[in-house]
């Protein structure tokens, strides 16, 4: 997974970032979202590790500083996989307003999303 750049983490943790994002904490084993849930936010993992699963199949492990759940906010369709906290986690949920603002105002953010999606496609084709 690509790491979210320092500027994005700082923005999410700043006072301005709290206008659109929600901070949540999860314990190991907690379900963060399930397949079929509304894909109404992009998650940024501020601490901990997260598993992305499709049924029993482990698709990926998300590490601190990475994004996940971006497909739903991009295409406005339900989640296609489950996300579980692998350890104690802190997550920033980036809602549509902040996501769109970041895309308009920070080209690096759009590029980070494209790289993340490209990496996932390449990893799927290689496995």
C-alpha positions in Angstrom: 0.0 0.0 0.0 1.1 3.6 -0.6 1.6 5.7 2.4 -0.5 8.8 2.7 1.8 11.8 2.6 2.6 13.8 5.7 0.6 16.8 4.4 -2.6 14.8 4.3 -2.2 13.3 7.8 -1.5 16.8 9.1 -4.6 18.2 7.3 -6.8 15.4 8.7 -5.5 16.1 12.2 -5.8 19.9 11.9 -8.7 21.9 13.1 -9.8 22.5 9.5 -9.7 18.7 8.8 -12.3 18.0 11.5 -15.0 19.9 9.5 -15.5 16.8 7.3 -13.6 13.9 8.9 -14.6 11.8 11.8 -12.0 10.1 14.1 -12.8 6.6 15.3 -11.0 4.0 17.4 -11.4 0.3 17.1 -10.1 -2.6 19.2 -8.5 -5.7 17.7 -11.1 -7.8 15.9 -13.7 -5.0 15.6 -15.5 -4.7 12.2 -14.8 -1.3 10.7 -17.1 -1.9 7.7 -18.7 -4.9 5.9 -19.3 -5.7 2.3 -22.6 -4.2 1.3 -22.3 -1.2 3.6 -22.6 2.3 2.1 -19.2 3.4 0.8 -19.6 7.0 2.0 -16.1 7.6 3.3 -12.4 7.0 2.6 -10.5 5.7 5.7 -7.0 6.8 6.6 -5.3 4.6 9.1 -3.7 6.9 11.7 -2.4 4.0 13.9 -2.7 0.2 14.0 -3.3 -2.4 11.3 -6.4 -3.4 9.4 -7.3 -6.5 7.4 -9.3 -6.3 4.2 -11.3 -9.6 3.6 -13.7 -11.0 1.2 -15.3 -13.8 3.1 -12.5 -16.0 4.4 -10.0 -14.7 1.8 -7.5 -12.1 3.1 -7.1 -9.5 0.4 -4.6 -7.2 2.1 -3.3 -5.8 5.3 -3.3 -2.0 5.7 -0.6 -0.4 7.7 -0.4 2.9 9.5 -0.5 5.9 7.2 -2.4 4.1 4.4 -5.8 4.7 2.9 -8.5 2.1 2.4 -12.2 2.1 1.4 -11.6 4.6 -1.4 -13.6 2.7 -4.0 -16.9 3.4 -2.4 -16.4 7.2 -2.1 -15.2 7.3 -5.8 -18.1 5.3 -7.4 -20.7 5.8 -4.7 -21.5 2.1 -4.6 -21.6 -0.3 -1.6 -18.5 -1.8 0.0 -17.2 -4.9 -1.8 -15.1 -6.3 1.1 -14.9 -6.3 4.9 -12.4 -4.3 7.0 -11.4 -5.6 10.5 -9.1 -4.0 13.0 -6.1 -6.3 13.3 -4.8 -4.4 16.3 -5.9 -1.3 18.3 -6.6 1.3 15.5 -7.3 4.9 15.1 -9.0 5.9 11.8 -9.9 9.2 10.1 -13.0 8.9 8.0 -12.7 11.4 5.1 -16.3 12.3 4.0 -17.3 13.4 0.5 -17.0 17.1 1.1 -13.4 16.9 2.3 -12.5 14.3 -0.3 -13.8 16.5 -3.1 -12.0 19.5 -1.6 -8.8 17.6 -1.5 -9.1 16.5 -5.1 -9.8 20.1 -6.3 -7.2 21.8 -4.2 -4.3 19.2 -4.0 -3.3 17.4 -7.2 -0.9 15.2 -5.1 -3.9 13.7 -3.3 -5.6 12.7 -6.6 -2.3 11.2 -7.7 -1.9 9.3 -4.4 -5.4 7.8 -5.0 -4.5 6.8 -8.6 -1.3 5.2 -7.4 -3.1 3.3 -4.7 -5.7 1.9 -7.2 -2.9 1.0 -9.7 -0.9 -0.8 -7.0 -4.0 -2.8 -6.1 -4.7 -3.8 -9.7 -1.1 -4.8 -10.2 -1.0 -6.9 -7.0 -4.3 -8.7 -8.0 -2.9 -9.6 -11.4 0.4 -10.9 -9.9 -1.3 -13.1 -7.4 
